[in-house]
């Protein structure tokens, strides 16, 4: 299946994205004190796969409001059925993902095309938010995308979003959000069928690099010494 994606500079909805980025920054100015570390690790051009821990519903908004370059990500297919909101997500080139292997492959294929066009694409390898700071096990989708495209992997730690928008609240409260961007992990592009062990090893490396950027209480299932030791290899 071929998906036609225009380069960002020619994207007709670029103005919509800039408006949403402006809105995100305005809301953060009101409700959060933003701290960013490692902005220089984001390439000025070309593709990169951003991989983040996932604690809160507002996590995907943070890269949009903070990064200078346009970023896309995945969202559950159900939210695209919400009137107006679904149309907004499509305008922002958010990739819908549904349950099931076929649906997941379709979403990964579309994300792959974005990367091949030189986009930044953000993924949350845990698949769903943890609702508590501690990380859960990562899935292999991000590793698969990186190996298929050869795009550099940028581990990113997001902290404090669960304090700004606690579970069960409908209105945010002011607190601090931190975004820490690690140095890129460079992988070689592979073709053909990828070995499961290769995917799992890269996924483990990705998750431990994210954990190394986070304080101890966020490590979750990666709260062991290798979380730092492996990330420095």
C-alpha positions, 0 to 999 in steps of 0.5 A, spaced: 500 500 500 502 506 497 501 512 501 502 519 498 505 524 503 507 531 501 514 534 504 512 538 510 514 545 507 509 544 502 504 541 507 497 545 506 495 544 513 502 547 515 498 553 518 494 548 522 499 545 525 503 552 527 496 554 530 496 548 534 503 549 536 502 556 538 496 554 542 500 548 546 505 553 548 500 558 550 496 553 554 503 551 557 505 558 559 498 558 563 498 552 566 506 549 566 513 551 567 516 548 562 524 545 562 527 543 556 534 539 556 538 537 550 534 541 544 541 541 540 540 533 540 534 534 535 536 534 528 535 540 524 533 536 518 531 529 516 528 524 519 528 522 527 524 517 531 522 520 538 521 515 543 518 517 550 515 514 556 508 515 557 504 517 563 499 522 561 494 523 556 497 530 555 504 527 553 503 528 546 502 535 546 509 536 549 513 535 543 508 539 539 509 545 544 516 545 545 520 542 539 521 547 533 520 542 528 513 539 526 512 532 529 507 527 528 505 521 532 499 515 533 493 516 537 487 511 538 482 510 532 476 511 537 478 518 538 478 520 530 470 518 531 469 524 536 466 530 532 471 536 530 476 533 534 477 527 529 477 532 523 483 536 527 487 530 528 487 528 521 489 535 519 495 534 523 497 528 520 496 524 526 496 516 525 490 512 527 492 506 530 487 500 532 487 494 536 489 488 532 496 486 528 493 488 521 491 495 524 498 495 527 502 494 521 498 499 517 499 504 522 506 502 522 507 502 515 504 509 515 509 512 520 514 509 516 512 513 510 512 519 514 520 518 516 522 516 509 519 523 507 524 526 513 519 527 518 520 527 526 515 522 528 514 521 536 512 514 539 510 511 546 513 504 546 509 502 552 503 502 547 499 506 553 500 511 558 502 508 565 498 512 569 503 512 574 510 515 573 513 508 573 515 505 566 512 499 563 515 494 558 516 497 551 513 494 545 517 492 538 514 497 534 519 503 535 525 498 534 521 496 527 521 503 524 528 504 526 531 498 523 526 499 517 528 506 515 535 507 519 532 513 522 536 515 528 532 514 535 532 520 540 530 517 547 526 522 550 524 523 558 517 527 559 516 528 567 511 532 570 505 531 566 501 527 571 502 533 576 499 538 571 493 533 569 492 528 574 487 522 573 480 524 574 481 531 573 478 535 567 482 542 569 489 542 569 493 545 575 499 549 574 506 545 575 512 543 572 513 539 566 520 537 564 522 534 557 529 531 557 532 529 550 538 524 549 543 523 544 541 519 538 542 512 537 544 510 530 542 504 527 543 501 521 537 500 516 535 493 515 531 489 509 527 483 509 524 479 515 527 482 521 529 477 527 524 477 533 530 477 538 534 483 534 527 487 535 527 485 542 534 487 544 533 494 540 527 495 544 530 493 551 536 498 549 531 504 547 527 503 553 533 503 558 536 509 554 529 513 556 530 510 563 537 513 564 534 520 562 528 519 568 529 520 575 528 513 579 521 513 581 519 513 573 524 507 572 518 502 573 520 495 570 527 498 568 528 500 575 535 496 575 542 498 575 543 496 567 538 502 566 544 506 566 549 502 564 546 499 558 544 506 556 552 508 556 554 503 551 
